[in-house]
Amino acid sequence: MIKSPLENVNGTLYVDGVSTLKLAEEFGTPLYVMSEKKIMENYRRLREAFSRNYAKVRLLYSAKANTNISILRILKSEGAGLDVVSAGEVFLALEAGFPASEILYTGTSVADDELKYLFDKKVMINIDAFSQLKSLLRMGTPSVMSVRINPEVGSGHHENVVTAGKAVKFGIRKGEALEAYRLAKMAGVETFGIHMHIGSGWDADPFLLAAEKLFEIAKSIHETVGIDFNFIDFGGGIKVPYKPEEKEVDLETFSSKLTGFFKEKIAECSLGTPEFWLEPGRYMVAEAGILLTRVNTLKSIGPKRFAGVDAGFNTLVRPAMYGSYHHILVANKLNELLTGKYDVVGPICESGDALARERMLPNLSERDLLAVLNAGAYGFSMSSQYNSRPRPAEVLVNDGEYELIRERETLQDLVKSQKIAGWLKR
């Protein structure tokens, strides 16, 4: 079992030896707090579990989960590669010190100017559409190329995170995939991979069904086009427990099942010994992060009790967008009994702005500090300035030390890129 970075010290929540009350007082709220030790622990456990079962394993952190360059630096120091989905993430990866050879770009609806940026930076490109490949080859010939296959089997914790299937926008089907590899080989591409991503928070059965189809396509490409795959990339989407009663992934069983299937299939399809790639994002950082938010107002409307806090869906959008559950602790009242239900709601002028509904909590007071757990993935990275609210700060903690890794935006930041049209100044 993975040890939590959270600790109850005389009724106060600590993260890696640092008081959340101290952090909130020093840096204000809302505030994201990330545990460096937890990120490293997660990476090492996953790497070791898979490496025990297959020698050629490569983990690429899915940067969209959390793109803070300090987080990227931590994972780089552990040996991770990067899975990125935009030119902006490529830029941040390079800023964090990743060499282009360790970055795999998997974008969709890619514009030519973005494609040119990727080609010029020499990052690996995972093709999402046949037209994208033709645009790329007009710019030149990359040395490494992969194709994102849509195996037409998808899975995920919400319909908006299912990324494979007959009605989704991602990837290339079998017929076009054969043509894509044939064209790339003729153009002089030397090293090939093949890729799929079925969704986020999937179960093993649909994943293995999708992987079965991926190998069928890989075998067909190998036999008809004459391509040997350097790597086979299964994408990401490993589940993490958001509710207290949910169990973490049994990594030994999980890794053994996936690598066993992988070894069986590469032998069956005569694919040699390609590298086994995975793209964990949420698994690396979700449990490493919490969101601290202060109670501003308390009120009752009929039988309902509302706790109004300073973090809304501009700060953490997952509950509003996906109906996601995030466990909430009262950071200054850990030893108090859960006495009643509250809707924890934010300051955004929308009825859907709630972090939690009907949540059992201790009796709350204004200025109490709430900790929203498992907020390290798709927290800040999906935040916005909606309602013209500046984005929050981020802090990194490790063994009693802490440091600001992103400054809180100011009101002035809301206008720094804006200009008043000239005729409005007359």
C-alpha positions as CSV (number, residue, x, y, z in Angstrom):
1,M,0.0,0.0,0.0
2,I,1.2,3.5,-0.9
3,K,1.8,5.7,2.1
4,S,-0.2,8.9,2.1
5,P,1.7,12.2,2.4
6,L,-1.2,13.4,4.6
7,E,-0.9,13.3,8.4
8,N,-3.1,14.2,11.4
9,V,-1.0,16.2,13.9
10,N,-3.2,17.1,16.9
11,G,-6.2,17.6,14.7
12,T,-4.4,19.6,12.0
13,L,-3.7,18.4,8.5
14,Y,0.0,18.2,7.6
15,V,1.4,17.4,4.1
16,D,4.9,15.9,4.1
17,G,5.7,17.4,7.5
18,V,4.2,20.9,6.7
19,S,1.1,22.3,8.3
20,T,-1.7,23.2,5.8
21,L,-2.7,26.0,8.2
22,K,0.8,27.5,7.9
23,L,0.7,27.2,4.1
24,A,-2.7,28.8,3.8
25,E,-1.7,31.6,6.1
26,E,1.5,32.3,4.2
27,F,0.3,31.9,0.6
28,G,-3.4,32.5,0.8
29,T,-6.2,30.4,-0.6
30,P,-7.2,28.8,-2.9
31,L,-3.9,27.0,-2.9
32,Y,-2.7,23.9,-4.6
33,V,-0.1,21.9,-2.6
34,M,1.9,19.1,-4.2
35,S,4.0,16.4,-2.5
36,E,7.3,15.8,-4.3
37,K,7.9,12.6,-2.3
38,K,4.5,11.2,-3.4
39,I,5.2,11.8,-7.1
40,M,8.5,10.0,-6.9
41,E,7.0,7.1,-4.9
42,N,4.3,6.7,-7.5
43,Y,6.7,6.7,-10.4
44,R,9.1,4.3,-8.8
45,R,6.4,1.8,-7.8
46,L,5.0,1.7,-11.3
47,R,8.4,1.5,-12.9
48,E,9.5,-1.3,-10.7
49,A,6.3,-3.3,-11.0
50,F,6.4,-3.3,-14.8
51,S,10.2,-3.7,-15.1
52,R,10.1,-6.9,-13.0
53,N,7.9,-8.5,-15.7
54,Y,9.4,-7.1,-18.9
55,A,12.9,-5.7,-19.5
56,K,12.1,-3.0,-22.0
57,V,9.6,-0.7,-20.3
58,R,9.3,3.0,-20.8
59,L,7.0,5.3,-18.8
60,L,6.0,8.6,-20.4
61,Y,4.3,11.0,-17.9
62,S,1.1,12.4,-19.5
63,A,1.9,16.1,-19.0
64,K,-1.7,17.4,-19.4
65,A,-2.5,16.1,-15.9
66,N,-0.2,18.8,-14.4
67,T,2.2,20.9,-16.4
68,N,4.0,22.8,-13.7
69,I,7.6,22.8,-14.7
70,S,8.7,21.8,-11.2
71,I,6.5,18.7,-11.4
72,L,8.0,18.0,-14.9
73,R,11.5,18.3,-13.4
74,I,10.8,15.8,-10.7
75,L,9.6,13.2,-13.2
76,K,12.6,14.0,-15.5
77,S,14.9,13.3,-12.6
78,E,13.2,9.9,-12.1
79,G,13.8,8.9,-15.7
80,A,10.3,9.5,-17.1
81,G,9.7,10.5,-20.7
82,L,6.8,12.8,-21.6
83,D,3.5,12.4,-23.4
84,V,2.3,15.8,-24.6
85,V,-0.7,17.1,-26.5
86,S,0.1,20.6,-27.6
87,A,2.9,22.9,-28.7
88,G,2.6,24.6,-25.3
89,E,3.3,21.4,-23.5
90,V,6.3,20.8,-25.8
91,F,7.6,24.3,-24.9
92,L,7.1,23.6,-21.2
93,A,8.8,20.2,-21.5
94,L,11.9,21.8,-23.1
95,E,11.9,24.5,-20.5
96,A,11.9,21.8,-17.8
97,G,15.0,20.3,-19.5
98,F,13.6,17.3,-21.4
99,P,15.5,16.4,-24.6
100,A,13.3,16.3,-27.7
101,S,14.0,12.5,-28.0
102,E,12.1,11.9,-24.7
103,I,9.0,13.7,-25.8
104,L,6.1,12.1,-27.7
105,Y,3.5,14.4,-29.1
106,T,0.0,13.0,-29.5
107,G,-2.3,15.8,-30.8
108,T,-5.6,15.9,-32.6
109,S,-6.9,18.5,-35.1
110,V,-3.3,19.7,-35.5
111,A,-2.7,22.9,-37.4
112,D,0.2,23.2,-39.8
113,D,2.0,25.8,-37.8
114,E,1.9,23.6,-34.7
115,L,3.1,20.7,-36.7
116,K,6.0,22.8,-38.1
117,Y,6.9,23.7,-34.5
118,L,7.0,20.1,-33.5
119,F,9.0,19.1,-36.6
120,D,11.5,21.9,-36.0
121,K,11.9,20.9,-32.4
122,K,12.5,17.2,-33.4
123,V,10.0,15.7,-30.9
124,M,8.5,12.3,-31.7
125,I,5.1,12.7,-33.4
126,N,2.2,10.3,-33.0
127,I,0.0,10.7,-36.1
128,D,-3.7,11.1,-35.4
129,A,-5.0,11.6,-39.0
130,F,-3.9,10.6,-42.4
131,S,-4.1,14.2,-43.5
132,Q,-1.8,15.2,-40.6
133,L,0.8,12.7,-41.9
134,K,0.7,14.1,-45.4
135,S,1.2,17.7,-44.0
136,L,4.1,16.4,-41.9
137,L,5.8,14.8,-44.8
138,R,5.6,17.9,-46.9
139,M,7.7,19.6,-44.2
140,G,10.3,16.8,-44.2
141,T,10.8,13.2,-42.9
142,P,11.0,12.6,-39.2
143,S,13.4,9.8,-38.0
144,V,10.8,8.4,-35.6
145,M,7.0,8.2,-36.1
146,S,4.1,6.5,-34.6
147,V,0.4,6.2,-35.4
148,R,-2.4,6.5,-32.9
149,I,-4.8,3.6,-33.7
150,N,-8.5,3.7,-32.8
151,P,-9.2,0.1,-31.9
152,E,-12.9,1.1,-31.7
153,V,-13.1,0.0,-28.1
154,G,-13.2,2.7,-25.4
155,S,-13.5,2.9,-21.7
156,G,-13.4,5.6,-18.9
157,H,-15.0,6.9,-15.8
158,H,-17.1,9.5,-17.8
159,E,-18.3,9.7,-21.4
160,N,-16.1,12.8,-21.9
161,V,-12.9,10.9,-21.2
162,V,-13.5,7.9,-23.5
163,T,-10.9,8.3,-26.2
164,A,-11.6,5.4,-28.5
165,G,-14.6,3.9,-30.2
166,K,-16.7,4.3,-33.3
167,A,-18.1,7.8,-32.4
168,V,-15.0,9.6,-31.1
169,K,-12.6,11.9,-32.9
170,F,-9.3,10.3,-32.0
171,G,-7.0,8.0,-34.0
172,I,-6.9,6.2,-37.3
173,R,-8.8,3.0,-38.2
174,K,-7.1,-0.1,-39.6
175,G,-7.4,0.6,-43.4
176,E,-5.9,4.1,-43.2
177,A,-3.3,2.9,-40.7
178,L,-1.9,0.5,-43.3
179,E,-1.7,3.3,-45.8
180,A,-0.1,5.7,-43.3
181,Y,2.7,3.3,-42.4
182,R,3.3,2.5,-46.1
183,L,3.6,6.2,-47.0
184,A,5.8,6.9,-44.0
185,K,8.2,4.0,-44.9
186,M,8.4,5.2,-48.5
187,A,9.2,8.7,-47.3
188,G,12.2,7.4,-45.4
189,V,11.0,7.2,-41.8
190,E,13.4,4.8,-40.0
191,T,11.9,4.0,-36.6
192,F,8.3,3.2,-35.9
193,G,6.0,2.8,-33.0
194,I,2.2,2.1,-32.7
195,H,-0.1,3.6,-30.1
196,M,-3.6,3.5,-28.6
197,H,-5.4,5.3,-25.8
198,I,-8.9,4.2,-24.9
199,G,-9.8,6.6,-22.1
200,S,-9.2,7.6,-18.5
201,G,-10.0,5.4,-15.5
202,W,-10.6,2.2,-17.5
203,D,-11.0,-1.3,-16.3
204,A,-8.8,-4.2,-17.5
205,D,-11.4,-6.1,-19.6
206,P,-12.1,-3.4,-22.2
207,F,-8.4,-2.4,-22.2
208,L,-7.3,-6.0,-23.1
209,L,-10.1,-6.2,-25.7
210,A,-8.8,-2.9,-27.3
211,A,-5.2,-4.2,-27.0
212,E,-6.1,-7.4,-28.8
213,K,-7.4,-5.3,-31.7
214,L,-4.2,-3.1,-31.6
215,F,-2.1,-6.2,-32.0
216,E,-4.2,-7.5,-34.9
217,I,-3.5,-4.2,-36.7
218,A,0.2,-4.2,-35.7
219,K,0.6,-7.8,-37.1
220,S,-1.1,-6.8,-40.4
221,I,1.1,-3.7,-40.7
222,H,4.2,-5.8,-40.0
223,E,3.3,-8.4,-42.5
224,T,2.0,-6.2,-45.4
225,V,4.2,-3.1,-45.0
226,G,7.3,-4.8,-43.6
227,I,7.7,-2.6,-40.5
228,D,9.3,-3.7,-37.3
229,F,8.0,-1.8,-34.3
230,N,10.5,-0.2,-31.9
231,F,7.7,0.4,-29.4
232,I,4.1,-0.4,-28.7
233,D,2.4,2.3,-26.6
234,F,-0.7,1.3,-24.6
235,G,-1.5,4.9,-23.6
236,G,-2.6,5.9,-20.1
237,G,-5.7,6.0,-18.0
238,I,-4.8,3.9,-14.9
239,K,-7.4,4.3,-12.2
240,V,-6.7,6.1,-8.9
241,P,-9.0,5.9,-5.8
242,Y,-10.9,9.1,-5.3
243,K,-13.4,7.8,-2.6
244,P,-12.1,6.6,0.8
245,E,-13.6,3.2,0.2
246,E,-12.1,2.7,-3.2
247,K,-9.0,0.4,-3.4
248,E,-5.8,1.4,-5.2
249,V,-4.7,-0.6,-8.2
250,D,-2.9,-3.9,-7.2
251,L,0.2,-3.1,-9.2
252,E,1.6,-6.6,-9.0
253,T,-1.5,-8.2,-10.5
254,F,-2.0,-5.3,-12.9
255,S,1.5,-5.2,-14.3
256,S,1.7,-9.0,-14.5
257,K,-1.5,-9.2,-16.4
258,L,-0.6,-6.5,-18.9
259,T,3.0,-7.6,-19.5
260,G,2.0,-11.2,-19.7
261,F,-0.5,-10.3,-22.4
262,F,2.1,-8.1,-24.1
263,K,4.7,-10.9,-24.2
264,E,2.2,-13.4,-25.4
265,K,1.0,-11.2,-28.3
266,I,4.4,-10.1,-29.6
267,A,5.4,-13.7,-29.8
268,E,2.1,-14.7,-31.4
269,C,2.4,-11.9,-34.0
270,S,6.1,-12.3,-34.5
271,L,6.8,-8.7,-33.6
272,G,10.2,-9.2,-32.0
273,T,11.0,-7.5,-28.7
274,P,9.5,-4.0,-28.9
275,E,9.6,-1.6,-26.0
276,F,6.5,-1.6,-23.8
277,W,5.3,2.0,-23.3
278,L,2.7,3.4,-20.9
279,E,1.6,7.0,-20.4
280,P,0.5,7.5,-16.8
281,G,-0.6,11.0,-15.8
282,R,-3.3,10.9,-13.1
283,Y,-1.6,7.9,-11.4
284,M,1.6,10.0,-11.0
285,V,0.2,13.2,-9.5
286,A,-3.5,13.0,-8.5
287,E,-2.9,11.7,-4.9
288,A,0.2,13.9,-4.6
289,G,-1.9,17.1,-4.6
290,I,-4.5,18.8,-2.5
291,L,-6.5,22.0,-2.9
292,L,-6.8,24.2,0.2
293,T,-9.8,26.5,0.3
294,R,-11.2,28.7,3.0
295,V,-14.9,28.8,4.2
296,N,-16.2,32.3,3.5
297,T,-19.9,32.0,4.2
298,L,-22.3,29.6,5.9
299,K,-26.1,29.6,5.3
300,S,-29.1,27.4,5.3
301,I,-31.9,27.4,2.7
302,G,-34.7,25.1,3.9
303,P,-33.1,21.8,5.0
304,K,-29.9,22.6,2.9
305,R,-26.7,23.8,4.5
306,F,-24.2,25.6,2.2
307,A,-20.6,26.2,2.9
308,G,-19.4,28.9,0.6
309,V,-15.6,28.6,-0.1
310,D,-13.1,30.6,-2.2
311,A,-12.5,27.8,-4.7
312,G,-15.0,27.3,-7.5
313,F,-15.0,25.4,-10.7
314,N,-12.7,28.0,-12.1
315,T,-10.2,26.5,-9.6
316,L,-11.2,22.8,-9.8
317,V,-13.6,21.9,-12.7
318,R,-13.7,18.2,-12.4
319,P,-16.8,18.0,-10.1
320,A,-18.8,20.3,-12.3
321,M,-17.6,18.9,-15.6
322,Y,-17.5,15.1,-14.9
323,G,-19.5,14.8,-11.7
324,S,-16.3,13.7,-10.0
325,Y,-15.9,12.9,-6.3
326,H,-13.1,14.5,-4.3
327,H,-12.9,13.7,-0.7
328,I,-12.9,16.7,1.6
329,L,-11.3,17.1,5.0
330,V,-11.6,20.1,7.4
331,A,-7.9,20.7,7.8
332,N,-8.2,22.4,11.2
333,K,-10.8,20.0,12.6
334,L,-9.6,16.5,11.8
335,N,-10.4,15.2,15.3
336,E,-14.0,16.5,15.3
337,L,-17.0,14.3,14.6
338,L,-18.9,14.4,11.3
339,T,-22.1,16.0,12.4
340,G,-24.0,17.2,9.3
341,K,-24.3,17.4,5.6
342,Y,-23.1,20.4,3.6
343,D,-23.1,21.4,0.0
344,V,-19.6,22.9,-0.5
345,V,-20.1,25.6,-3.1
346,G,-17.8,28.1,-4.8
347,P,-17.9,31.9,-5.7
348,I,-18.8,31.4,-9.4
349,C,-22.1,32.8,-10.5
350,E,-23.4,29.4,-11.7
351,S,-25.7,27.0,-9.9
352,G,-23.4,24.1,-11.0
353,D,-20.5,25.6,-9.0
354,A,-20.1,23.0,-6.3
355,L,-17.1,21.0,-5.1
356,A,-19.3,18.5,-3.2
357,R,-23.0,17.9,-2.5
358,E,-24.5,16.5,0.7
359,R,-21.1,15.9,2.2
360,M,-20.8,14.8,5.8
361,L,-18.4,17.2,7.6
362,P,-17.8,18.5,11.2
363,N,-19.8,21.5,12.3
364,L,-18.2,24.3,10.2
365,S,-17.4,27.9,11.0
366,E,-16.4,30.7,8.8
367,R,-12.6,30.8,8.1
368,D,-12.3,27.0,8.5
369,L,-9.8,25.5,6.1
370,L,-11.0,22.7,3.8
371,A,-8.6,20.3,2.0
372,V,-9.9,18.9,-1.3
373,L,-8.0,15.6,-1.8
374,N,-6.6,14.0,-5.0
375,A,-6.4,17.3,-6.7
376,G,-2.9,17.0,-8.2
377,A,-4.2,15.9,-11.6
378,Y,-6.4,18.0,-13.8
379,G,-6.6,20.7,-11.1
380,F,-4.6,23.7,-12.0
381,S,-4.1,22.5,-15.5
382,M,-7.9,22.8,-16.2
383,S,-8.3,26.0,-14.2
384,S,-9.5,29.2,-15.7
385,Q,-10.1,32.9,-15.1
386,Y,-13.9,32.5,-15.5
387,N,-15.8,35.3,-13.7
388,S,-12.5,37.2,-14.0
389,R,-11.0,35.5,-11.0
390,P,-7.2,35.1,-11.0
391,R,-5.8,31.6,-10.9
392,P,-4.4,30.2,-7.6
393,A,-0.8,29.7,-6.4
394,E,1.0,26.3,-6.2
395,V,3.4,25.1,-3.6
396,L,5.7,22.1,-3.5
397,V,6.4,20.3,-0.2
398,N,9.0,17.6,0.7
399,D,10.0,16.4,4.2
400,G,9.1,19.6,6.1
401,E,10.3,22.0,3.4
402,Y,8.1,24.0,1.1
403,E,8.5,26.4,-1.8
404,L,6.2,28.4,-4.0
405,I,6.3,26.9,-7.6
406,R,3.7,29.2,-9.2
407,E,2.8,32.7,-8.1
408,R,-0.9,33.6,-7.5
409,E,-2.2,35.6,-10.4
410,T,-3.2,39.2,-9.6
411,L,-6.0,41.4,-10.9
412,Q,-3.5,43.1,-13.2
413,D,-2.9,39.7,-14.8
414,L,-6.5,39.8,-16.1
415,V,-5.6,42.6,-18.4
416,K,-2.0,42.1,-19.3
417,S,-2.7,40.6,-22.7
418,Q,-5.7,42.9,-23.5
419,K,-5.7,46.0,-25.6
420,I,-8.4,48.7,-26.0
421,A,-9.3,49.1,-29.6
422,G,-7.9,52.4,-31.0
423,W,-11.3,53.9,-32.0
424,L,-12.6,53.3,-28.4
425,K,-9.9,55.7,-27.2
426,R,-11.0,58.7,-29.4
